[in-house]
Amino acid sequence: MCMSHWIYDNTIAPLSALLAGALTFLWSNFFAVSGFLLGLLIVRRVFSEKRNPSNFFAWFFVVIFFPIIGVPLYFMFGGRKSRKIAKIKQAITEQADALVAADLPPHAPATSAIEPSISATGGNRFDLLGQGESAYCQLCQEIDQAQHSIHIATYILGNDAVGHAIVERLEHRARDGIQVRLLLDSLGSWNTTRQSRRRIRQAGGQVAMFMPVLPIQTQTSSNLRNHRKIAIFDNKRAITGGQNIDGRFMGPQVDNARFADFSAIIQGPAVARLNQIFLADWAFAAKESPSQFQQLLQYQPKPAGQSTIDVIASGPDIKSDLLWEQIIRIVQEFQQQLTLITPYFIPDEVLFRSLIVKAHTGRKIRLVLPLRSNQNLADIARHYYLRQLAEAGVEILFYTPRMLHGKLILADNQVGLIGSANIDIRSLFVNFEIGLLHHSPSDVQQLRKWADEIIKDCIPYQQALQDENFLPARFKRDLVNLIAPLL
């Protein structure tokens, strides 16, 4: 045997066979290997973002054990305060803030949760729109009567009769020469509003989409959603709250299946802050400079009433979690009675333990939730918290007639917090949200009246547990609890 044959048979051939075997293994297990490698990259990224432990272990569980599902989900929805997007949005927000003619720093803290902060504004008028019919009628009226500008931001623009009716009104006003700006969240209004957007643009209005859904379009996470609902007319009046422009939330006639929710119309100086938030969001989504809105940003509406209102914006472009901090302060500082109404309840550990500690001190806490919401996973996840809160002495009530979508916190009949945020980790730490903190007795009285109407149609926690179909199987609860921080 010649030397070349010996080298081939004893060295090159085995190496070739080994290499071929490795390539065959890698190709046949391409998705598994890719998932594992991407999983390692994701785990490294999660560590670098310094997430809280519950969020970290939830993503770790999904990515490692279900890589085919977990990896794409993380790249679409895994980011929290994305550094790249946060810097861009923060720069726009700060530029808008700088253009506002005010000597006081925004969102300066108060000495207690029940006292107005320095950023609170007086001289406002507050009217509660406690039903979907009243909210719809007020929105239509404001659109029809606007004299020069209409600014609307909504998470969902429905592809239904209600959505089409509002779009038709906006189209008509745009043709009249009114400045119409419509800001839609790309996920909430995903792939259902193309025709509506085209109609408004052809009429002379403007439409912007906030953060495209596919991460390749933004080179960042699709997790960062604009959940705010703000409609501003002539820079003087604003409608805000938790209702989307959709038949499930509002409409011209009474609908017994419509979500129980509310909005409010604000007039006065607080509208300037709402407009500032809208314009910063618009400039980011439309890729425009806030400097072109300097006149609008500096406009201060005249006093219209006696209400004192704190407008609180929260989102990935803000260094601290202002809305969450305010909720924690309210929970930790109230003295007599606290009422929390929310459609979904998946609190972070600090809020959860704060509620338990306050309940142990004998303070009255009332938590109001829908008996069954429109999010099954959220309903399963909440049981882990509800059982412990009930044991601590928290009164838990379930609203039975329909889906409860309203968000309201009342403390000691002295302050009321409303807005777009749910009591869940996504709203408090991920989404762009808006909250209004009310300090005036007349405002709090209106909010309390709405809460009392909701509570009339509630059943207690123990009664709900008597329904054998109410409590999910233990396995489901344990599994969903692992991923609860991601919901």
Stockholm file with secondary structure:
# STOCKHOLM 1.0

chainA/1-487         MCMSHWIYDNTIAPLSALLAGALTFLWSNFFAVSGFLLGLLIVRRVFSEKRNPSNFFAWFFVVIFFPIIGVPLYFMFGGRKSRKIAKIKQAITEQADALVAADLPPHAPATSAIEPSISATGGNRFDLLGQGESAYCQLCQEIDQAQHSIHIATYILGNDAVGHAIVERLEHRARDGIQVRLLLDSLGSWNTTRQSRRRIRQAGGQVAMFMPVLPIQTQTSSNLRNHRKIAIFDNKRAITGGQNIDGRFMGPQVDNARFADFSAIIQGPAVARLNQIFLADWAFAAKESPSQFQQLLQYQPKPAGQSTIDVIASGPDIKSDLLWEQIIRIVQEFQQQLTLITPYFIPDEVLFRSLIVKAHTGRKIRLVLPLRSNQNLADIARHYYLRQLAEAGVEILFYTPRMLHGKLILADNQVGLIGSANIDIRSLFVNFEIGLLHHSPSDVQQLRKWADEIIKDCIPYQQALQDENFLPARFKRDLVNLIAPLL
#=GR chainA/1-487 SS CCHHHHHIIIIIHHHHHHHHHHHHHHHHTHHHHHHHHHHHHHHHHHHHTTCCHHHHHHHHHHHHHSHHHHHHHHHHHCCSSCHHHHHHHHHHHHHHHHHSCCSSCTTCCCSSTTSCCTTCEEEEEEEEECSHHHHHHHHHHHHHHCSSEEEEEESCBCSSHHHHHHHHHHHHHHHTTCEEEEEEETTTTTTTCHHHHHHHHHTTCEEEEESCSSGGGTTSCTTCCBCCCEEEETTTEEEEESCCBSTTTCCSSCCTTSCBCCEEEEESTHHHHHHHHHHHHHHHHHTCCGGGGHHHHHCCCCCCSSEEEEEEEESTTSSSCHHHHHHHHHHHHCCSEEEEECSCEECCHHHHHHHHHHHHTTCEEEEEEESSCSCHHHHHHHHHHHHHHHHHTCEEEEECSSCBCCCEEEETTTEEEEESCCEEHHHHHTSBEEEEEECSHHHHHHHHHHHHHHHHTEEEHHHHHTSTTTSCCHHHHHHHHHHGGGC
#=GC SS_cons         CCHHHHHIIIIIHHHHHHHHHHHHHHHHTHHHHHHHHHHHHHHHHHHHTTCCHHHHHHHHHHHHHSHHHHHHHHHHHCCSSCHHHHHHHHHHHHHHHHHSCCSSCTTCCCSSTTSCCTTCEEEEEEEEECSHHHHHHHHHHHHHHCSSEEEEEESCBCSSHHHHHHHHHHHHHHHTTCEEEEEEETTTTTTTCHHHHHHHHHTTCEEEEESCSSGGGTTSCTTCCBCCCEEEETTTEEEEESCCBSTTTCCSSCCTTSCBCCEEEEESTHHHHHHHHHHHHHHHHHTCCGGGGHHHHHCCCCCCSSEEEEEEEESTTSSSCHHHHHHHHHHHHCCSEEEEECSCEECCHHHHHHHHHHHHTTCEEEEEEESSCSCHHHHHHHHHHHHHHHHHTCEEEEECSSCBCCCEEEETTTEEEEESCCEEHHHHHTSBEEEEEECSHHHHHHHHHHHHHHHHTEEEHHHHHTSTTTSCCHHHHHHHHHHGGGC
//
